[in-house]
């Protein structure tokens, strides 16, 4: 296929995917207001943060979210840590419709970039890169995350960035991008545990310096607008019902539901099994540990055994 034609084909596929995802957010009113979905939690919290208000205050969140079409009687409160506000702040300066579309475009671009890079990183033929785009575009969880306005593309970028810098042994940069994986750290609990083992074994403290720097910068920017955000987050965590009680589509929730929803401790049994697996896996591969080879399995087992998600 001629190169110009291939380039326009890729652009056309990207544009088509974007239009389909926008259409998925039906309820597009004549005034341009998009349906309020999960993004409304990030947008409203960041909007309050920019104005120096509590981004976790239910009354303020509900008032702001209802103003853009949120229909429920309770607000959608994000349990993401304060450094997540750093990534939502640029979108909060836009009105909700434009912010939602910009968030969608950023998510699609991130997904295309990451799938394209991962295809080549793991040995996929360059001439078949369009297949990687297609696989990413039709992967149902990715489509659901994009259409619901979730923050998952940023975590995908974190995985990609870590593998990129780890393959180049640029450990400070690899540490910096870990802040993206820390947006929902529970999803990758085995990665964090394996990383701890690896850090102690290899003594790569420069990676820790990068991770601390990433957290300080992202949290520091949030603190510029609202110096009390850390305390406000802590108060919210202690006052709200923890996400662990939610019935989420995980094997852990199924196990807990099978024996009564009050047996909260049952949700941690799969995670315990995952930790036991990692102990044997680390012992076997410790001396030949390669993040490129180990990351896919770590993520797969983590997501399969996580307590909620």
MARLUMFI-459838 format. One line per 5 residues: number of its first residue (from 0); their letters; for each residue x, y negated, z negated of N, C-alpha, C, O. Coordinates in steps of 0.02 Angstrom, whole numbers, plus 50000, padded with zeros to 5 digits. Each point is the difference from the previous one (the first is absolute). Layout:
% residues N
NUM = a = X,Y,Z,X,Y,Z,X,Y,Z,X,Y,Z  ...
This chain:
% residues 309
0 = xxxxx = 50043,50060,50000,49957,49940,50000,50044,49938,50000,50046,49996,49959  49942,49954,50085,50040,49939,50000,49998,49966,49932,49950,50001,49965  50107,49969,50016,50006,49971,49934,49948,49945,49987,49969,50000,49947  50021,49952,50100,49949,49949,49986,49931,50029,49988,49963,49976,49957  50020,50075,50082,49934,50031,49991,49995,50034,49932,49949,49996,49967
5 = xxxxx = 50105,50037,50012,50001,50033,49935,49992,49950,49943,49965,50013,49951  50069,49930,50057,49995,49948,49948,49929,49974,49994,49974,49992,49945  49995,49994,50112,49931,49974,49998,49951,50053,49975,49950,49984,49969  50066,50080,50045,49957,50053,49975,50003,50003,49924,49949,50008,49967  50110,49985,50005,50008,50000,49927,49963,49940,49970,49965,50007,49949
10 = xxxxx = 50043,49936,50082,49966,49941,49974,49924,50009,50004,49963,49979,49956  50015,50051,50099,49928,50013,50007,49973,50047,49947,49946,49990,49973  50094,50063,50012,49979,50048,49949,49996,49966,49932,49954,50012,49961  50096,49945,50024,50000,49965,49937,49940,49953,49994,49968,49996,49948  50018,49968,50108,49943,49955,49999,49934,50037,49992,49955,49978,49965
15 = xxxxx = 50040,50080,50069,49939,50041,49995,49991,50026,49929,49944,49998,49973  50110,50026,49997,49996,50024,49931,49979,49944,49953,49959,50011,49955  50068,49930,50055,49983,49943,49958,49926,49982,50007,49966,49988,49950  50009,50011,50111,49930,49984,50012,49954,50052,49969,49948,49984,49972  50072,50080,50033,49959,50053,49971,49997,49993,49924,49948,50012,49970
20 = xxxxx = 50108,49970,50000,50002,49993,49927,49959,49939,49978,49967,50002,49948  50036,49945,50091,49959,49942,49984,49926,50018,50006,49959,49980,49959  50025,50058,50094,49931,50021,50009,49977,50045,49943,49941,50000,49982  50107,50038,49991,49984,50044,49944,49975,49960,49940,49958,50023,49961  50068,49915,50033,49977,49956,49947,49936,49964,50023,49994,49939,49994
25 = xxxxx = 49959,50100,50033,49939,49971,50027,49970,49949,49952,50037,49976,49956  49905,50005,50049,49970,49947,49958,50036,49934,50012,50001,49957,49955  50028,50034,50103,50032,49937,50016,49945,49949,50016,49969,50003,50053  50021,49952,49901,49945,49952,50008,50018,49946,50051,50058,49994,50019  49891,49969,50003,50011,49949,50051,50048,49946,49976,50036,49970,50040
30 = xxxxx = 49964,50017,49894,50045,49948,49974,50072,50024,49998,50045,49959,49989  49967,50105,50023,50068,50026,49999,50019,50034,49935,50058,50018,49991  49893,49992,49964,50016,50031,49936,50003,50076,50008,49954,50031,50025  50101,49997,49953,50009,50072,50003,49971,50033,49937,49995,49968,49947  49987,50093,50060,49974,50038,49944,50054,50004,49945,50058,50014,50014
35 = xxxxx = 49922,49974,49924,50047,50003,49944,50015,50073,49984,49955,50039,49985  50108,49980,50018,50021,50069,49985,50056,49997,49949,50004,49953,49961  50040,50098,50038,50052,50002,49949,50047,49940,50002,50028,49980,49948  49980,49991,50110,50044,49942,50006,49976,49942,49957,50040,49958,49979  49895,50039,50007,49973,49945,49962,50031,49998,49929,50004,49946,49970
40 = xxxxx = 50016,50111,50004,50032,50001,49934,50068,49966,50002,50016,49960,49956  50024,50054,50097,50066,49968,50006,49993,49926,50016,50035,49958,49971  49919,50027,50074,49991,49930,50022,49976,49957,49942,50027,49946,49988  49923,50076,49976,49972,49961,49945,50050,49991,49943,50007,49946,49973  50029,50108,50010,50049,49996,49947,50056,49950,50018,50021,49960,49959
45 = xxxxx = 50003,50045,50103,50052,49954,50022,49975,49928,50003,50037,49953,49985  49900,50039,50034,49970,49933,50003,49998,49968,49931,50016,49942,49991  49964,50098,49960,49999,49975,49931,50071,49985,49976,50012,49951,49966  50035,50093,50052,50069,49991,49979,50029,49935,50027,50034,49963,49964  49953,50022,50099,50025,49939,50031,49974,49938,49964,50034,49949,49995
50 = xxxxx = 49905,50056,49980,49969,49943,49964,50016,50000,49925,49971,49962,49962  50075,50083,50018,50021,50001,49930,49950,50032,49953,50004,49990,49939  49949,50048,50088,49949,50033,49959,50017,50074,49990,50045,50027,50032  49918,50004,49924,50011,50070,49984,49977,50044,50058,49940,50002,50014  50105,50034,50021,49980,50040,50058,49964,50065,49981,49979,50038,50043
55 = xxxxx = 50015,49974,49892,49967,50061,49977,49936,49986,49960,49970,50045,49971  50009,49892,50028,49940,49980,49963,49938,50021,50040,49991,49979,50056  49967,50063,49914,49943,50028,50036,49951,49946,50023,49976,50002,50057  50009,49950,49900,49951,49948,50019,50024,49960,50060,49962,49989,50047  50100,49990,49952,50028,49961,50055,50004,50042,50063,49985,49975,50055
60 = xxxxx = 50036,50088,49938,50004,50044,50059,49932,50011,50031,49993,49998,50061  49957,50015,49897,49933,50013,50027,49972,49939,50036,49970,50007,50053  50040,49934,49918,49975,49940,50033,50033,49990,50068,49966,49983,50049  50099,50027,49955,50036,49989,50062,49984,50054,50051,49992,49986,50060  50002,50076,49917,49986,50055,50046,49929,49996,50028,49988,50015,50058
65 = xxxxx = 49965,49965,49900,49931,49992,50025,49994,49944,50051,49957,50003,50044  50086,49947,49950,49997,49944,50047,50020,50021,50071,49987,49963,50048  50045,50096,49959,50021,50023,50066,49963,50065,50019,50021,50035,50047  49925,49981,49917,49958,50056,50022,50002,50062,49958,49969,50050,50019  50066,49950,49924,50001,50059,49956,49930,50008,49970,49973,49953,49971
70 = xxxxx = 49998,50107,50036,49930,50011,49982,49990,50031,49930,49945,49996,49973  50106,50034,49999,49991,50036,49937,49998,49952,49941,50022,49943,50004  49951,50083,49940,49992,49958,49941,50062,49994,49958,50003,49959,49955  50047,50081,50060,50064,49996,49965,50055,49986,50050,49995,50022,50058  50058,49943,49922,50053,49983,50048,50045,50061,50014,50001,50047,49961
75 = xxxxx = 50034,49950,50093,50050,50050,50017,50066,49975,49971,50030,49953,50026  49992,50079,49921,50061,49980,49965,50057,50044,50022,49996,50061,49998  50058,49908,50024,50059,50038,50021,50044,50017,49941,50016,49957,49959  50003,50107,50036,50044,50022,49946,50074,49997,50020,50043,50021,49962  49970,49952,50097,50069,49994,50022,50038,49952,49955,49970,49951,49976
80 = xxxxx = 50094,50061,50011,50039,49956,49956,50008,49930,50029,49987,49990,50059  50035,49963,49900,50003,49930,50022,50042,49987,50062,49986,49954,50038  50067,50087,49973,50041,49987,50059,49962,50014,50065,50022,49979,50053  49922,50055,49943,49959,50011,50060,49970,49934,50024,49986,49992,50060  50005,49960,49895,49973,49935,50019,50046,49964,50049,49976,49962,50042
85 = xxxxx = 50088,50051,49953,50049,49969,50045,49982,50013,50073,50006,49956,50043  49972,50106,49971,49986,50019,50069,49931,49977,50024,49987,49995,50060  49968,49991,49893,49934,49975,50018,49996,49924,50003,49954,49973,50030  50094,49993,49939,49998,49927,49996,49995,49966,50069,49959,49955,50007  50080,50065,50043,49995,49965,50065,49930,50004,50031,49978,49953,50033
90 = xxxxx = 49987,50102,49955,49933,50009,50029,49947,49961,49961,49947,49985,50027  50068,49999,49911,49952,49963,49959,49993,49928,50021,49950,49968,49984  50099,50005,50053,49995,49932,50024,49952,49994,50058,49981,49944,50019  49999,50113,50009,49951,50001,50054,49931,50013,49971,49995,50029,49946  49953,49952,50089,49934,50020,49980,49994,50076,50005,50041,50033,50032
95 = xxxxx = 49907,49994,49936,49995,50073,49999,49999,50032,50069,50036,50048,50011  49924,49927,50037,49998,50033,50066,50068,50001,50035,50022,50052,50023  50012,49889,49979,50065,49997,50032,50052,50041,49962,50043,50032,50029  49952,49965,49905,50047,50039,49958,49991,50074,50011,50049,50038,50003  49888,49984,50004,49987,50072,50010,50027,50023,50068,50029,50054,50005
100 = xxxxx = 49960,49905,50047,50025,50018,50066,50076,50000,50001,50031,50043,50031  49999,49907,49937,50073,49997,49997,50028,50060,49962,50052,50028,50019  49914,49992,49927,50020,50059,49961,49995,50063,50044,50044,50043,49997  49904,49962,50043,49992,50056,50045,50055,50003,50052,50029,50052,50012  49985,49891,50019,50052,49997,50051,50068,50017,49970,50040,50035,50031
105 = xxxxx = 49973,49941,49908,50063,50017,49967,50004,50075,49986,50053,50030,50007  49890,50000,49973,49999,50071,49986,50011,50042,50063,50038,50049,49998  49930,49931,50056,50008,50037,50064,50072,49994,50024,50030,50049,50021  49997,49890,49976,50070,49990,50022,50048,50042,49958,50046,50030,50027  49943,49972,49908,50042,50039,49955,49995,50074,50017,50051,50035,50003
110 = xxxxx = 49888,49989,50008,49991,50071,50016,50035,50019,50065,50034,50052,50004  49959,49906,50047,50031,50014,50065,50076,50000,49993,50034,50045,50025  49993,49905,49940,50072,49996,49990,50027,50061,49963,50050,50030,50020  49916,49988,49925,50025,50055,49958,49995,50067,50035,50046,50041,49996  49899,49972,50039,49993,50063,50035,50050,50005,50057,50029,50053,50013
115 = xxxxx = 49982,49892,50022,50049,49999,50054,50070,50013,49974,50037,50040,50028  49981,49926,49918,50067,50010,49971,50009,50070,49972,50052,50031,50011  49897,49995,49954,50005,50067,49971,50006,50053,50054,50036,50050,49992  49930,49939,50064,50004,50048,50056,50072,50006,50023,50025,50056,50010  50009,49888,49999,50069,50002,50023,50047,50023,49945,50049,50035,50014
120 = xxxxx = 49937,49946,49924,50043,50018,49943,50002,50076,49990,50052,50027,49983  49892,50005,50029,49997,50073,49990,50009,50039,50066,49981,50058,50004  50048,49909,50045,50021,50036,50059,49951,50005,50057,50011,50039,50046  49935,49924,49951,49952,50001,50055,50030,49969,50063,50037,49951,49995  49949,50076,50064,50028,49973,50062,49976,49929,50013,49940,49985,49991
125 = xxxxx = 50105,49972,50029,49984,49929,50011,49945,49991,50052,49959,49954,49995  50042,50089,50056,49951,49992,50054,49929,50017,49978,49952,49988,50037  50041,50042,49903,49934,50019,49976,49978,49958,49940,49959,50021,49960  50069,49919,50033,49984,49958,49943,49926,49981,49997,49973,49989,49947  49995,50009,50112,49928,49984,50001,49960,50052,49963,49946,49986,49974
130 = xxxxx = 50080,50076,50024,49966,50053,49963,50000,49984,49925,49951,50015,49966  50102,49956,50010,50002,49981,49929,49947,49948,49985,49967,50003,49948  50025,49949,50097,49948,49949,49992,49931,50033,49998,49957,49982,49959  50034,50066,50086,49935,50033,50003,49986,50040,49937,49945,49997,49973  50105,50039,50003,49992,50040,49939,49985,49955,49940,49958,50017,49958
135 = xxxxx = 50077,49927,50037,49986,49953,49946,49931,49969,50006,49965,49989,49951  50015,49997,50112,49936,49967,50011,49940,50044,49988,49946,49974,49984  50062,50092,50023,49942,50044,49991,50003,50037,49933,49957,50042,49986  50094,49943,49973,50005,50032,49934,49946,49971,49955,50002,49941,49983  49950,50100,49998,49939,49976,49967,50015,49960,49936,49970,49946,49993
140 = xxxxx = 50073,50077,49961,50013,49958,49941,50027,49931,50017,49984,49952,49966  50057,50044,50087,50026,49935,50020,49944,49955,50025,49997,49941,49983  49959,50087,50058,49944,49961,50026,49954,49977,49943,49976,49944,50001  50012,50100,49951,49957,49982,49944,50032,49944,49959,49967,49953,49980  50098,50054,50007,50035,49948,49962,49998,49933,50034,49990,49948,49968
145 = xxxxx = 50019,50052,50098,49999,49938,50038,49929,49970,50001,49991,49940,49990  49960,50103,50023,49932,49974,50006,49972,49977,49933,49955,49957,49999  50070,50069,49945,49977,49980,49934,50040,49942,49971,49984,49974,49947  50070,50006,50088,50040,49944,49975,50046,50020,49944,50016,49958,49957  50006,50104,50042,50043,50024,49946,50072,49975,50009,50018,49972,50052
150 = xxxxx = 50022,50038,49896,50068,49976,49998,50050,50054,50022,50061,49989,49997  49913,50068,50024,50042,50058,50017,50053,49985,50054,50055,50027,49994  49932,49933,50058,50054,49987,50049,50064,49972,49969,50054,50014,50025  49939,49947,49922,50060,49973,49968,50041,50056,49967,50061,49997,49999  49905,50053,49974,50036,50056,49970,50033,50043,50054,50055,50026,49989
155 = xxxxx = 49912,49981,50068,50032,50034,50057,50063,49963,50021,50050,50031,50015  49947,49903,49985,50059,49960,50016,50054,50010,49948,50060,50000,50017  49921,50010,49920,50049,50013,49948,50036,50065,50010,50061,50004,49992  49902,50049,50027,50031,50065,50014,50048,49993,50059,50057,50024,49998  49920,49943,50055,50042,49991,50060,50063,49960,49984,50055,50018,50020
160 = xxxxx = 49936,49927,49943,50057,49959,49982,50051,50037,49957,50060,49994,50010  49915,50044,49942,50046,50038,49957,50040,50051,50041,50061,50005,49991  49906,50031,50053,50035,50049,50041,50050,49966,50047,50055,50026,50010  49926,49917,50018,50045,49964,50044,50064,49980,49964,50055,50013,50025  49938,49955,49917,50059,49975,49965,50039,50057,49966,50062,49997,49994
165 = xxxxx = 49903,50055,49985,50035,50058,49971,50043,50035,50053,50055,50022,49985  49919,49983,50076,50039,50031,50054,50063,49960,50017,50049,50028,50024  49949,49907,49962,50058,49956,50012,50042,49991,49937,50051,49965,50001  49927,50066,49944,50032,49993,49935,50004,49927,49978,50048,49979,49968  49901,49983,50048,49993,49932,49976,49954,50001,49939,49940,49985,50005
170 = xxxxx = 50088,50032,49939,49960,50018,49942,49967,49940,49967,49946,50008,49971  50084,49934,50032,49967,49941,49971,49935,49985,50038,49949,49987,49969  50055,50015,50097,49940,49988,50041,49948,50055,49989,49940,49987,49998  50084,50075,49995,49954,50056,49987,49964,49988,49934,49941,50017,49993  50094,49955,49958,49968,49985,49936,49949,49945,50005,49948,50002,49967
175 = xxxxx = 50067,49947,50074,49954,49943,50007,49933,50023,50027,49948,49978,49975  50052,50065,50076,49936,50020,50031,49959,50047,49956,49942,50014,50015  50088,50010,49930,49962,50043,49955,49942,49963,49968,49953,50031,49975  50049,49902,50026,49944,49962,49972,49936,50015,50038,49945,49995,49971  50061,50024,50093,49940,50017,50039,49971,50067,49976,49939,50007,49997
180 = xxxxx = 50103,50040,49985,49976,50064,49974,49972,49991,49929,49960,50041,49977  50061,49907,49990,49976,49987,49932,49932,49964,49999,49975,49984,49946  49995,50005,50113,49933,49971,50001,49949,50049,49972,49952,49980,49966  50059,50084,50047,49960,50054,49971,50048,50056,49982,50002,50052,50033  50037,49939,49914,50055,50047,49985,49977,50071,49985,50038,50047,50010
185 = xxxxx = 49900,49961,49966,49977,50067,49981,49995,50047,50060,50007,50060,49993  49982,49911,50067,49992,50043,50059,50064,50037,50018,49998,50053,50030  50059,49918,49950,50065,50028,50018,50039,50022,49938,50061,49992,49997  49904,50036,49955,50032,50013,49936,50059,50048,50006,50049,49993,49963  49948,50055,50083,50056,50047,50009,50059,49965,50033,50058,50017,49985
190 = xxxxx = 49929,49936,50058,50055,49961,50029,50037,49962,49946,50062,50000,49998  49901,49968,49957,50032,49961,49946,50041,50046,49955,50055,49982,49978  49918,50076,50007,50036,50047,49957,50063,50026,50035,50053,50004,49969  49941,50013,50095,50058,50022,50039,50052,49944,50006,50060,50013,49997  49916,49926,50010,50045,49943,50005,50039,49991,49935,50059,49984,50000
195 = xxxxx = 49907,50027,49943,50034,49996,49936,50054,50053,49994,50056,49985,49980  49928,50077,50038,50050,50053,50000,50060,49981,50044,50058,50008,49980  49927,49967,50079,50051,49983,50049,50045,49943,49975,50061,50002,50009  49907,49948,49960,50039,49943,49975,50048,50021,49945,50058,49979,49999  49919,50063,49956,50043,50024,49946,50056,50043,50028,50057,49996,49977
200 = xxxxx = 49927,50045,50072,50050,50046,50029,50051,49963,50043,50060,50015,49997  49917,49937,50044,50044,49965,50047,50027,49934,49971,50049,49973,50027  49921,50003,49920,50021,49937,49968,49997,49941,50049,50046,49959,50003  49900,50038,50035,49991,49945,50048,49962,49943,49965,49942,49987,50015  50092,49980,49939,49967,49947,49962,49986,49938,50043,49960,49958,49981
205 = xxxxx = 50074,50037,50077,49986,49943,50044,49928,50003,50027,49970,49949,50014  50003,50112,49992,49930,50007,50020,49955,49971,49946,49950,49968,50015  50067,50045,49922,49961,49973,49945,50001,49923,50001,49950,49968,49986  50109,50004,50030,50005,49927,50003,49954,49972,50054,49967,49949,49990  50030,50085,50067,49955,49979,50053,49928,50004,49980,49960,49955,50015
210 = xxxxx = 50021,50099,49950,49931,50009,49978,49980,49945,49950,49946,49973,50004  50099,50012,49949,49986,49947,49951,49993,49933,50035,49956,49960,49983  50087,50027,50066,49997,49937,50037,49934,49994,50037,49969,49947,50001  50009,50108,50030,49936,49998,50036,49942,49985,49954,49956,49961,50017  50043,50071,49924,49947,49988,49952,50002,49928,49973,49948,49969,49991
215 = xxxxx = 50112,50007,49995,50006,49932,49972,49977,49947,50050,49966,49952,49981  50052,50057,50082,49980,49950,50050,49925,50000,50011,49968,49947,49999  50003,50112,50012,49928,50003,50015,49958,49979,49940,49950,49965,50007  50071,50057,49933,49963,49980,49940,50012,49926,49985,49955,49965,49977  50106,50012,50035,50016,49930,49987,49959,49952,50042,49978,49948,49976
220 = xxxxx = 50010,50070,50087,49959,49958,50044,49929,49995,49972,49969,49947,50000  50005,50110,49977,49933,50000,49970,49998,49957,49937,49951,49965,49987  50103,50037,49974,50003,49961,49938,50003,49925,50013,49979,49960,49958  50046,50020,50100,50003,49929,50017,49930,49969,49999,49991,49943,49978  49960,50094,50045,49932,49974,50004,49962,50009,49934,49955,49961,49983
225 = xxxxx = 50063,50091,49979,49963,50015,49939,50047,50036,49952,50013,50060,50008  50013,49904,49944,50052,50027,49955,49972,50053,49952,50039,50036,49969  49895,49970,50025,49971,50047,49953,49977,50065,50033,49967,50040,49968  50051,49970,50095,49972,50057,50038,50020,50067,49970,49960,50047,50002  50099,49959,49970,50021,50064,49971,49957,50017,49939,49978,50057,49993
230 = xxxxx = 50011,49894,49965,49957,50011,49941,49929,50014,50022,49967,50043,49970  50009,49923,50080,49932,50011,50025,49992,50070,50029,49948,50031,49992  50103,49992,50042,49997,50068,50028,49998,50051,49943,49962,50049,50003  50079,49941,49947,50001,50046,49943,49933,50002,49964,49976,50053,49981  49993,49889,50010,49935,49997,49968,49947,50037,50041,49958,50034,49973
235 = xxxxx = 50046,49958,50093,49952,50034,50044,50008,50076,49996,49950,50037,49997  50111,49986,50003,50014,50072,49997,49972,50030,49936,49975,50056,49999  50029,49906,49946,49977,50025,49936,49925,49993,49989,49972,50030,49955  49995,49929,50087,49928,49989,49990,49958,50037,50051,49943,50019,49985  50083,49992,50075,49963,50034,50053,50004,50076,49991,50048,50026,49972
240 = xxxxx = 49901,50009,50053,50003,50074,50001,50057,50021,50046,50003,49978,50057  50043,50064,49919,50058,50019,50041,49979,50038,50062,49950,50036,50000  50088,49957,50054,49984,50036,50062,49999,50076,49992,49970,50035,50040  50061,49990,49907,50001,50072,49990,49931,50029,49991,49989,50059,50014  49963,49901,49963,49933,50026,49989,49959,50001,50065,49946,50028,50002
245 = xxxxx = 50080,49941,50051,49964,49999,50063,50001,50069,50032,50048,50037,49993  49898,49980,50040,49995,50063,50036,50025,49988,50071,49961,49984,50045  50103,50025,49966,50030,49988,50065,50011,50066,50037,50004,50053,49968  50002,49945,50098,50006,50062,50039,50069,50032,49996,50039,50000,50048  49976,50027,49893,50063,50036,49990,49986,50068,49970,49947,50012,49972
250 = xxxxx = 50102,50032,50036,49993,50067,49970,49994,49994,49924,49965,50039,49968  50071,49913,50003,49997,49991,49928,49930,49982,49976,49977,50026,49949  49988,49931,50088,49931,49982,49982,49954,50060,50007,49956,50011,49959  50054,50028,50094,49960,50061,50010,50010,50048,49942,49952,50031,49977  50109,49976,50001,50014,50045,49944,49966,49975,49936,49971,50040,49963
255 = xxxxx = 50034,49896,50025,49968,49971,49941,49924,50007,50003,49968,50017,49950  50002,49971,50109,49928,50004,50008,49974,50071,49991,49944,50010,49977  50097,50038,50042,49978,50070,49996,49993,50023,49928,49962,50046,49986  50073,49921,49967,49998,50020,49930,49970,49946,49956,50008,50001,49939  49958,49951,50092,49970,49945,49961,50040,49937,50007,50061,50001,49990
260 = xxxxx = 49906,49944,50026,50035,49937,50014,50033,49970,49938,50038,49952,50006  49949,50075,49935,50031,49971,49940,50070,50027,49988,50039,49971,49962  49978,50084,50071,50067,50029,49991,50052,49962,50040,50026,50026,50050  49990,49913,49929,50045,49957,50038,50069,50031,50009,50032,49991,50051  49990,50047,49899,50067,50029,50002,50008,50049,50059,50056,50012,50022
265 = xxxxx = 49887,50015,50002,50005,50048,50056,50026,49967,50063,50028,50033,50043  49963,49901,49963,50023,49965,50060,50076,50000,50005,50028,49990,50054  50006,50022,49890,50073,49997,50002,50032,50068,50013,50061,50004,50008  49899,50049,49994,50029,50066,50012,50033,50005,50069,50056,50026,50004  49913,49949,50050,50035,50001,50065,50065,49961,49999,50049,50021,50030
270 = xxxxx = 49952,49923,49934,50062,49961,49996,50053,50039,49962,50059,49997,50017  49921,50039,49931,50047,50041,49963,50030,50054,50046,50060,50013,49998  49896,50017,50043,50025,50050,50048,50048,49968,50050,50050,50030,50019  49935,49908,50002,50044,49965,50045,50068,49986,49969,50051,50006,50034  49950,49977,49903,50063,49987,49965,50042,50064,49993,50061,49999,50008
275 = xxxxx = 49905,50056,49978,50035,50065,49996,50031,50017,50068,50057,50023,50004  49903,49967,50049,50026,50013,50067,50062,49957,50014,50050,50025,50027  49947,49910,49955,50056,49956,50013,50062,50021,49962,50056,49994,50026  49936,50031,49913,50058,50022,49961,50038,50055,50036,50061,49999,50005  49903,50050,50021,50032,50054,50037,50027,49976,50067,50054,50020,50022
280 = xxxxx = 49908,49936,50010,50021,49974,50065,50063,49958,49994,50046,50006,50041  49958,49953,49908,50060,49959,49989,50060,50044,49985,50054,49988,50025  49936,50062,49934,50055,50044,49982,50029,50035,50062,50060,50011,50005  49895,50006,50041,50022,50036,50060,50035,49954,50050,50048,50020,50033  49929,49917,49973,50025,49955,50052,50042,49943,49972,50018,49954,50037
285 = xxxxx = 49997,50048,49900,50034,49943,49968,50064,49979,50036,50009,49941,50014  50033,50105,50001,50066,49983,50028,49997,49982,50074,50046,49968,50026  49901,50050,50008,49993,49983,50071,49940,49954,50012,49973,49998,50055  50009,49964,49894,49939,49959,50005,50006,49948,50055,50048,49963,50003  49903,50036,50040,49996,49954,50056,49930,49971,50002,49952,50037,50010
290 = xxxxx = 50042,49897,49979,49934,49969,49997,49961,50009,50064,49938,50006,49997  50096,49996,50059,49965,50010,50064,49964,50067,50001,49944,50005,50024  50087,50046,49949,49971,50067,50000,49950,50009,49943,49951,50037,50008  50061,49931,49935,49960,50014,49941,49938,49956,49994,49951,50021,49969  50049,49920,50059,49945,49953,49991,49932,50029,50022,49952,49994,49962
295 = xxxxx = 50042,50036,50097,49934,50025,50020,49969,50049,49951,49941,49995,49984  50099,50052,49991,49974,50049,49953,49982,49968,49933,49950,50018,49970  50091,49935,50008,49986,49966,49937,49933,49963,50003,49959,50004,49954  50029,49961,50102,49938,49963,50007,49940,50047,50006,49947,49987,49972  50062,50068,50065,49945,50048,50010,49979,50030,49933,49941,50003,49985
300 = xxxxx = 50107,50021,49976,49983,50032,49936,49973,49949,49951,49955,50016,49961  50071,49923,50040,49974,49947,49956,49927,49986,50014,49960,49998,49954  50023,49992,50109,49932,49983,50018,49952,50058,49988,49941,49990,49986  50085,50072,50019,49958,50058,49990,49985,50012,49926,49950,50031,49983  50093,49945,49972,49993,50016,49929,49988,49938,49957,49996,50006,49939
305 = xxxx = 49999,49935,50092,49991,49939,49961,49935,50003,49959,49951,50031,50021  50049,49936,49921,49942,50004,49955,49940,49961,50026,49943,50020,49989  50069,49925,50046,49945,49963,50031,50029,49960,50059,50060,49985,50001  49897,49999,50046,50025,49961,50057,49945,49993,50052,50011,49969,50052
